[in-house]
Amino acid sequence: MRREECALEADFLFIRYIFLLDKFGGVRWQGFGFSTPEELSSLLSCTSLLLEGE
């Protein structure tokens, strides 16, 4: 397992992960597998908040 996978706790190689990072590299949102409408809404909301803060 690569160092990045360990740091992000990405345990399963066949599942796809998505991470939203802030400008300092901090994980602000994470998801894996297929998204639900609620998860997608949460990701878009968090993205908007991060973009407003720049």
N, CA, C and O atoms as a MOPAC input file, in Angstrom:
PM7 MOZYME 1SCF
protein

 N      0.84700 1    -1.16900 1     0.00000 1
 C      0.00000 1     0.00000 1     0.00000 1
 C      0.89800 1     1.23900 1     0.00000 1
 O      1.88600 1     1.30600 1     0.73100 1
 N      0.54300 1     2.19500 1    -0.81500 1
 C      1.32500 1     3.42600 1    -0.90100 1
 C      1.10200 1     4.31100 1     0.31500 1
 O      0.08800 1     4.20800 1     1.00400 1
 N      2.07200 1     5.18200 1     0.56200 1
 C      2.01200 1     6.09100 1     1.70800 1
 C      0.75200 1     6.95300 1     1.67300 1
 O      0.12300 1     7.17400 1     2.70800 1
 N      0.37300 1     7.44800 1     0.47000 1
 C     -0.80900 1     8.29200 1     0.35700 1
 C     -2.07000 1     7.53300 1     0.72600 1
 O     -2.96200 1     8.08600 1     1.37100 1
 N     -2.15500 1     6.27000 1     0.32400 1
 C     -3.33600 1     5.47300 1     0.64400 1
 C     -3.44900 1     5.25400 1     2.14000 1
 O     -4.55300 1     5.27300 1     2.68600 1
 N     -2.33400 1     5.05000 1     2.80600 1
 C     -2.34200 1     4.87600 1     4.26700 1
 C     -2.77000 1     6.16300 1     4.95600 1
 O     -3.58500 1     6.13700 1     5.87900 1
 N     -2.22800 1     7.27500 1     4.51400 1
 C     -2.52900 1     8.56200 1     5.14500 1
 C     -3.99500 1     8.93000 1     4.99700 1
 O     -4.57300 1     9.53800 1     5.89900 1
 N     -4.60600 1     8.57100 1     3.87400 1
 C     -6.00500 1     8.91200 1     3.62800 1
 C     -6.95500 1     7.79700 1     4.04900 1
 O     -8.16700 1     7.90500 1     3.86100 1
 N     -6.40500 1     6.72400 1     4.61900 1
 C     -7.18900 1     5.56900 1     5.03900 1
 C     -7.99300 1     4.97900 1     3.89600 1
 O     -9.14900 1     4.59600 1     4.07800 1
 N     -7.38400 1     4.90400 1     2.71300 1
 C     -8.00200 1     4.30500 1     1.52700 1
 C     -7.61300 1     2.82700 1     1.51800 1
 O     -6.60100 1     2.45100 1     0.92600 1
 N     -8.41800 1     1.99600 1     2.17500 1
 C     -8.05300 1     0.60400 1     2.42200 1
 C     -8.31000 1    -0.34100 1     1.25000 1
 O     -7.59700 1    -1.33400 1     1.10100 1
 N     -9.28900 1    -0.06000 1     0.43400 1
 C     -9.68300 1    -0.99700 1    -0.60600 1
 C     -9.25800 1    -0.48400 1    -1.96800 1
 O     -9.64700 1     0.61200 1    -2.37300 1
 N     -8.46900 1    -1.26300 1    -2.67100 1
 C     -7.89500 1    -0.82300 1    -3.94300 1
 C     -8.91800 1    -0.77200 1    -5.07200 1
 O     -8.69300 1    -0.06900 1    -6.05700 1
 N    -10.03200 1    -1.48900 1    -4.96500 1
 C    -10.99500 1    -1.54500 1    -6.05100 1
 C    -12.16200 1    -0.57900 1    -5.87200 1
 O    -13.06600 1    -0.53700 1    -6.70600 1
 N    -12.14600 1     0.18500 1    -4.80200 1
 C    -13.16700 1     1.20700 1    -4.57400 1
 C    -12.53100 1     2.54700 1    -4.88400 1
 O    -11.38700 1     2.79800 1    -4.50700 1
 N    -13.26200 1     3.40200 1    -5.56500 1
 C    -12.73200 1     4.72800 1    -5.89900 1
 C    -13.07900 1     5.71200 1    -4.80000 1
 O    -14.19400 1     5.73100 1    -4.28000 1
 N    -12.10400 1     6.52100 1    -4.46500 1
 C    -12.24600 1     7.51600 1    -3.40400 1
 C    -12.16000 1     8.91400 1    -4.00800 1
 O    -11.48300 1     9.12700 1    -5.01400 1
 N    -12.85300 1     9.86400 1    -3.38200 1
 C    -12.73900 1    11.26300 1    -3.77500 1
 C    -12.53200 1    12.08100 1    -2.50400 1
 O    -13.19900 1    11.86800 1    -1.49200 1
 N    -11.59800 1    13.01400 1    -2.58200 1
 C    -11.27900 1    13.87600 1    -1.45300 1
 C    -11.31400 1    15.31900 1    -1.90800 1
 O    -10.80900 1    15.64600 1    -2.98200 1
 N    -11.90100 1    16.18100 1    -1.10800 1
 C    -11.89100 1    17.61800 1    -1.35600 1
 C    -10.95100 1    18.22300 1    -0.33200 1
 O    -11.16100 1    18.09800 1     0.87500 1
 N     -9.90500 1    18.88300 1    -0.82800 1
 C     -8.88500 1    19.45800 1     0.03800 1
 C     -8.99900 1    20.96500 1     0.06800 1
 O     -9.38200 1    21.58800 1    -0.92200 1
 N     -8.66400 1    21.55500 1     1.21400 1
 C     -8.59800 1    23.00800 1     1.29000 1
 C     -7.23300 1    23.46900 1     0.77100 1
 O     -6.41400 1    22.64200 1     0.37000 1
 N     -6.98500 1    24.76600 1     0.77500 1
 C     -5.74700 1    25.27500 1     0.18700 1
 C     -4.50600 1    24.89900 1     0.99100 1
 O     -3.38200 1    25.08300 1     0.52200 1
 N     -4.70100 1    24.37800 1     2.18800 1
 C     -3.57800 1    23.93800 1     3.01600 1
 C     -3.35100 1    22.42600 1     2.91100 1
 O     -2.43900 1    21.88600 1     3.53800 1
 N     -4.18300 1    21.75000 1     2.11800 1
 C     -4.04900 1    20.30900 1     1.95100 1
 C     -4.83800 1    19.49000 1     2.94600 1
 O     -4.69800 1    18.26800 1     3.00000 1
 N     -5.67300 1    20.15600 1     3.73800 1
 C     -6.50800 1    19.43600 1     4.70400 1
 C     -7.72800 1    18.83300 1     4.02900 1
 O     -8.33900 1    19.46700 1     3.16900 1
 N     -8.08300 1    17.62800 1     4.40700 1
 C     -9.26500 1    16.96600 1     3.84700 1
 C    -10.50100 1    17.61000 1     4.44500 1
 O    -10.67800 1    17.59800 1     5.66400 1
 N    -11.36000 1    18.17200 1     3.60500 1
 C    -12.58600 1    18.82300 1     4.04700 1
 C    -13.82800 1    18.01600 1     3.70800 1
 O    -14.89600 1    18.24000 1     4.27800 1
 N    -13.69000 1    17.07700 1     2.77900 1
 C    -14.80700 1    16.20700 1     2.40400 1
 C    -14.20400 1    14.94800 1     1.81100 1
 O    -13.18600 1    15.00700 1     1.12200 1
 N    -14.82800 1    13.80900 1     2.07500 1
 C    -14.37300 1    12.57300 1     1.45600 1
 C    -15.55500 1    11.66700 1     1.17900 1
 O    -16.55400 1    11.67400 1     1.89900 1
 N    -15.41900 1    10.89400 1     0.12700 1
 C    -16.45400 1     9.94400 1    -0.23300 1
 C    -15.82200 1     8.76700 1    -0.94700 1
 O    -14.66100 1     8.82100 1    -1.35300 1
 N    -16.59600 1     7.70100 1    -1.09600 1
 C    -16.10500 1     6.53900 1    -1.81800 1
 C    -17.27200 1     5.78400 1    -2.42600 1
 O    -18.41400 1     5.90200 1    -1.98200 1
 N    -16.95800 1     5.00300 1    -3.45400 1
 C    -17.98700 1     4.22600 1    -4.12800 1
 C    -18.96000 1     5.11700 1    -4.88500 1
 O    -18.60400 1     6.21700 1    -5.30700 1
 N    -20.17600 1     4.64600 1    -5.05200 1
 C    -21.20600 1     5.41800 1    -5.73100 1
 C    -21.80500 1     6.44400 1    -4.77600 1
 O    -22.04300 1     6.14300 1    -3.60600 1
 N    -22.04500 1     7.64100 1    -5.26900 1
 C    -22.56900 1     8.69900 1    -4.40400 1
 C    -24.08700 1     8.68700 1    -4.37200 1
 O    -24.74500 1     8.29700 1    -5.33700 1
 N    -24.62600 1     9.12000 1    -3.25100 1
 C    -26.06100 1     9.33000 1    -3.12600 1
 C    -26.33900 1    10.79500 1    -3.45700 1
 O    -25.41300 1    11.60500 1    -3.46000 1
 N    -27.57500 1    11.14700 1    -3.73200 1
 C    -27.89000 1    12.55700 1    -3.96100 1
 C    -27.49300 1    13.44600 1    -2.77700 1
 O    -27.06400 1    14.58300 1    -2.97400 1
 N    -27.63400 1    12.93500 1    -1.55800 1
 C    -27.26100 1    13.70300 1    -0.37400 1
 C    -25.75600 1    13.94700 1    -0.32000 1
 O    -25.31800 1    15.04700 1     0.01700 1
 N    -24.96700 1    12.93100 1    -0.65000 1
 C    -23.51100 1    13.08800 1    -0.65800 1
 C    -23.06600 1    14.08400 1    -1.71900 1
 O    -22.18600 1    14.90700 1    -1.47000 1
 N    -23.66500 1    14.01300 1    -2.89100 1
 C    -23.32600 1    14.94300 1    -3.96100 1
 C    -23.67300 1    16.36800 1    -3.55700 1
 O    -22.90000 1    17.29000 1    -3.81600 1
 N    -24.81400 1    16.55500 1    -2.93100 1
 C    -25.20900 1    17.87300 1    -2.45200 1
 C    -24.22400 1    18.38400 1    -1.40300 1
 O    -23.85600 1    19.55900 1    -1.41200 1
 N    -23.80400 1    17.51300 1    -0.51200 1
 C    -22.83700 1    17.87500 1     0.52100 1
 C    -21.49900 1    18.27600 1    -0.09700 1
 O    -20.89300 1    19.25800 1     0.33000 1
 N    -21.03900 1    17.53600 1    -1.08500 1
 C    -19.78800 1    17.85800 1    -1.77200 1
 C    -19.86700 1    19.22100 1    -2.44800 1
 O    -18.94500 1    20.02800 1    -2.32400 1
 N    -20.94400 1    19.48100 1    -3.15200 1
 C    -21.09900 1    20.75900 1    -3.84500 1
 C    -21.18800 1    21.91900 1    -2.86100 1
 O    -20.63700 1    22.99100 1    -3.11000 1
 N    -21.87700 1    21.70800 1    -1.74900 1
 C    -21.98800 1    22.74100 1    -0.72200 1
 C    -20.62400 1    23.05200 1    -0.11400 1
 O    -20.26300 1    24.21700 1     0.04900 1
 N    -19.87700 1    22.02000 1     0.21700 1
 C    -18.54800 1    22.20200 1     0.79200 1
 C    -17.60600 1    22.87500 1    -0.21100 1
 O    -16.79000 1    23.71500 1     0.16700 1
 N    -17.72100 1    22.50300 1    -1.48000 1
 C    -16.90300 1    23.12500 1    -2.52900 1
 C    -17.19800 1    24.61300 1    -2.61800 1
 O    -16.28000 1    25.42700 1    -2.72000 1
 N    -18.46100 1    24.96700 1    -2.58000 1
 C    -18.85300 1    26.37100 1    -2.64600 1
 C    -18.28600 1    27.15600 1    -1.46100 1
 O    -17.77900 1    28.26400 1    -1.63300 1
 N    -18.37300 1    26.58100 1    -0.26200 1
 C    -17.83800 1    27.24800 1     0.92700 1
 C    -16.33200 1    27.46900 1     0.82200 1
 O    -15.82600 1    28.52900 1     1.19000 1
 N    -15.61900 1    26.45700 1     0.31600 1
 C    -14.17400 1    26.59900 1     0.17100 1
 C    -13.81300 1    27.65600 1    -0.87000 1
 O    -12.85800 1    28.41100 1    -0.68800 1
 N    -14.57900 1    27.70900 1    -1.96300 1
 C    -14.29600 1    28.71100 1    -2.99700 1
 C    -14.60700 1    30.12500 1    -2.52000 1
 O    -13.92600 1    31.07000 1    -2.91800 1
 N    -15.61600 1    30.28600 1    -1.68200 1
 C    -15.94700 1    31.59500 1    -1.12100 1
 C    -14.84600 1    32.09600 1    -0.19700 1
 O    -14.62800 1    33.30200 1    -0.08600 1
 N    -14.15900 1    31.18800 1     0.45900 1
 C    -13.13600 1    31.55100 1     1.41800 1
 C    -11.80700 1    31.94100 1     0.79300 1
 O    -10.90900 1    32.38900 1     1.50600 1
 N    -11.65600 1    31.78400 1    -0.50400 1
 C    -10.37500 1    32.10800 1    -1.14900 1
 C    -10.22000 1    33.57300 1    -1.40500 1
 O     -9.19700 1    34.00100 1    -1.94000 1

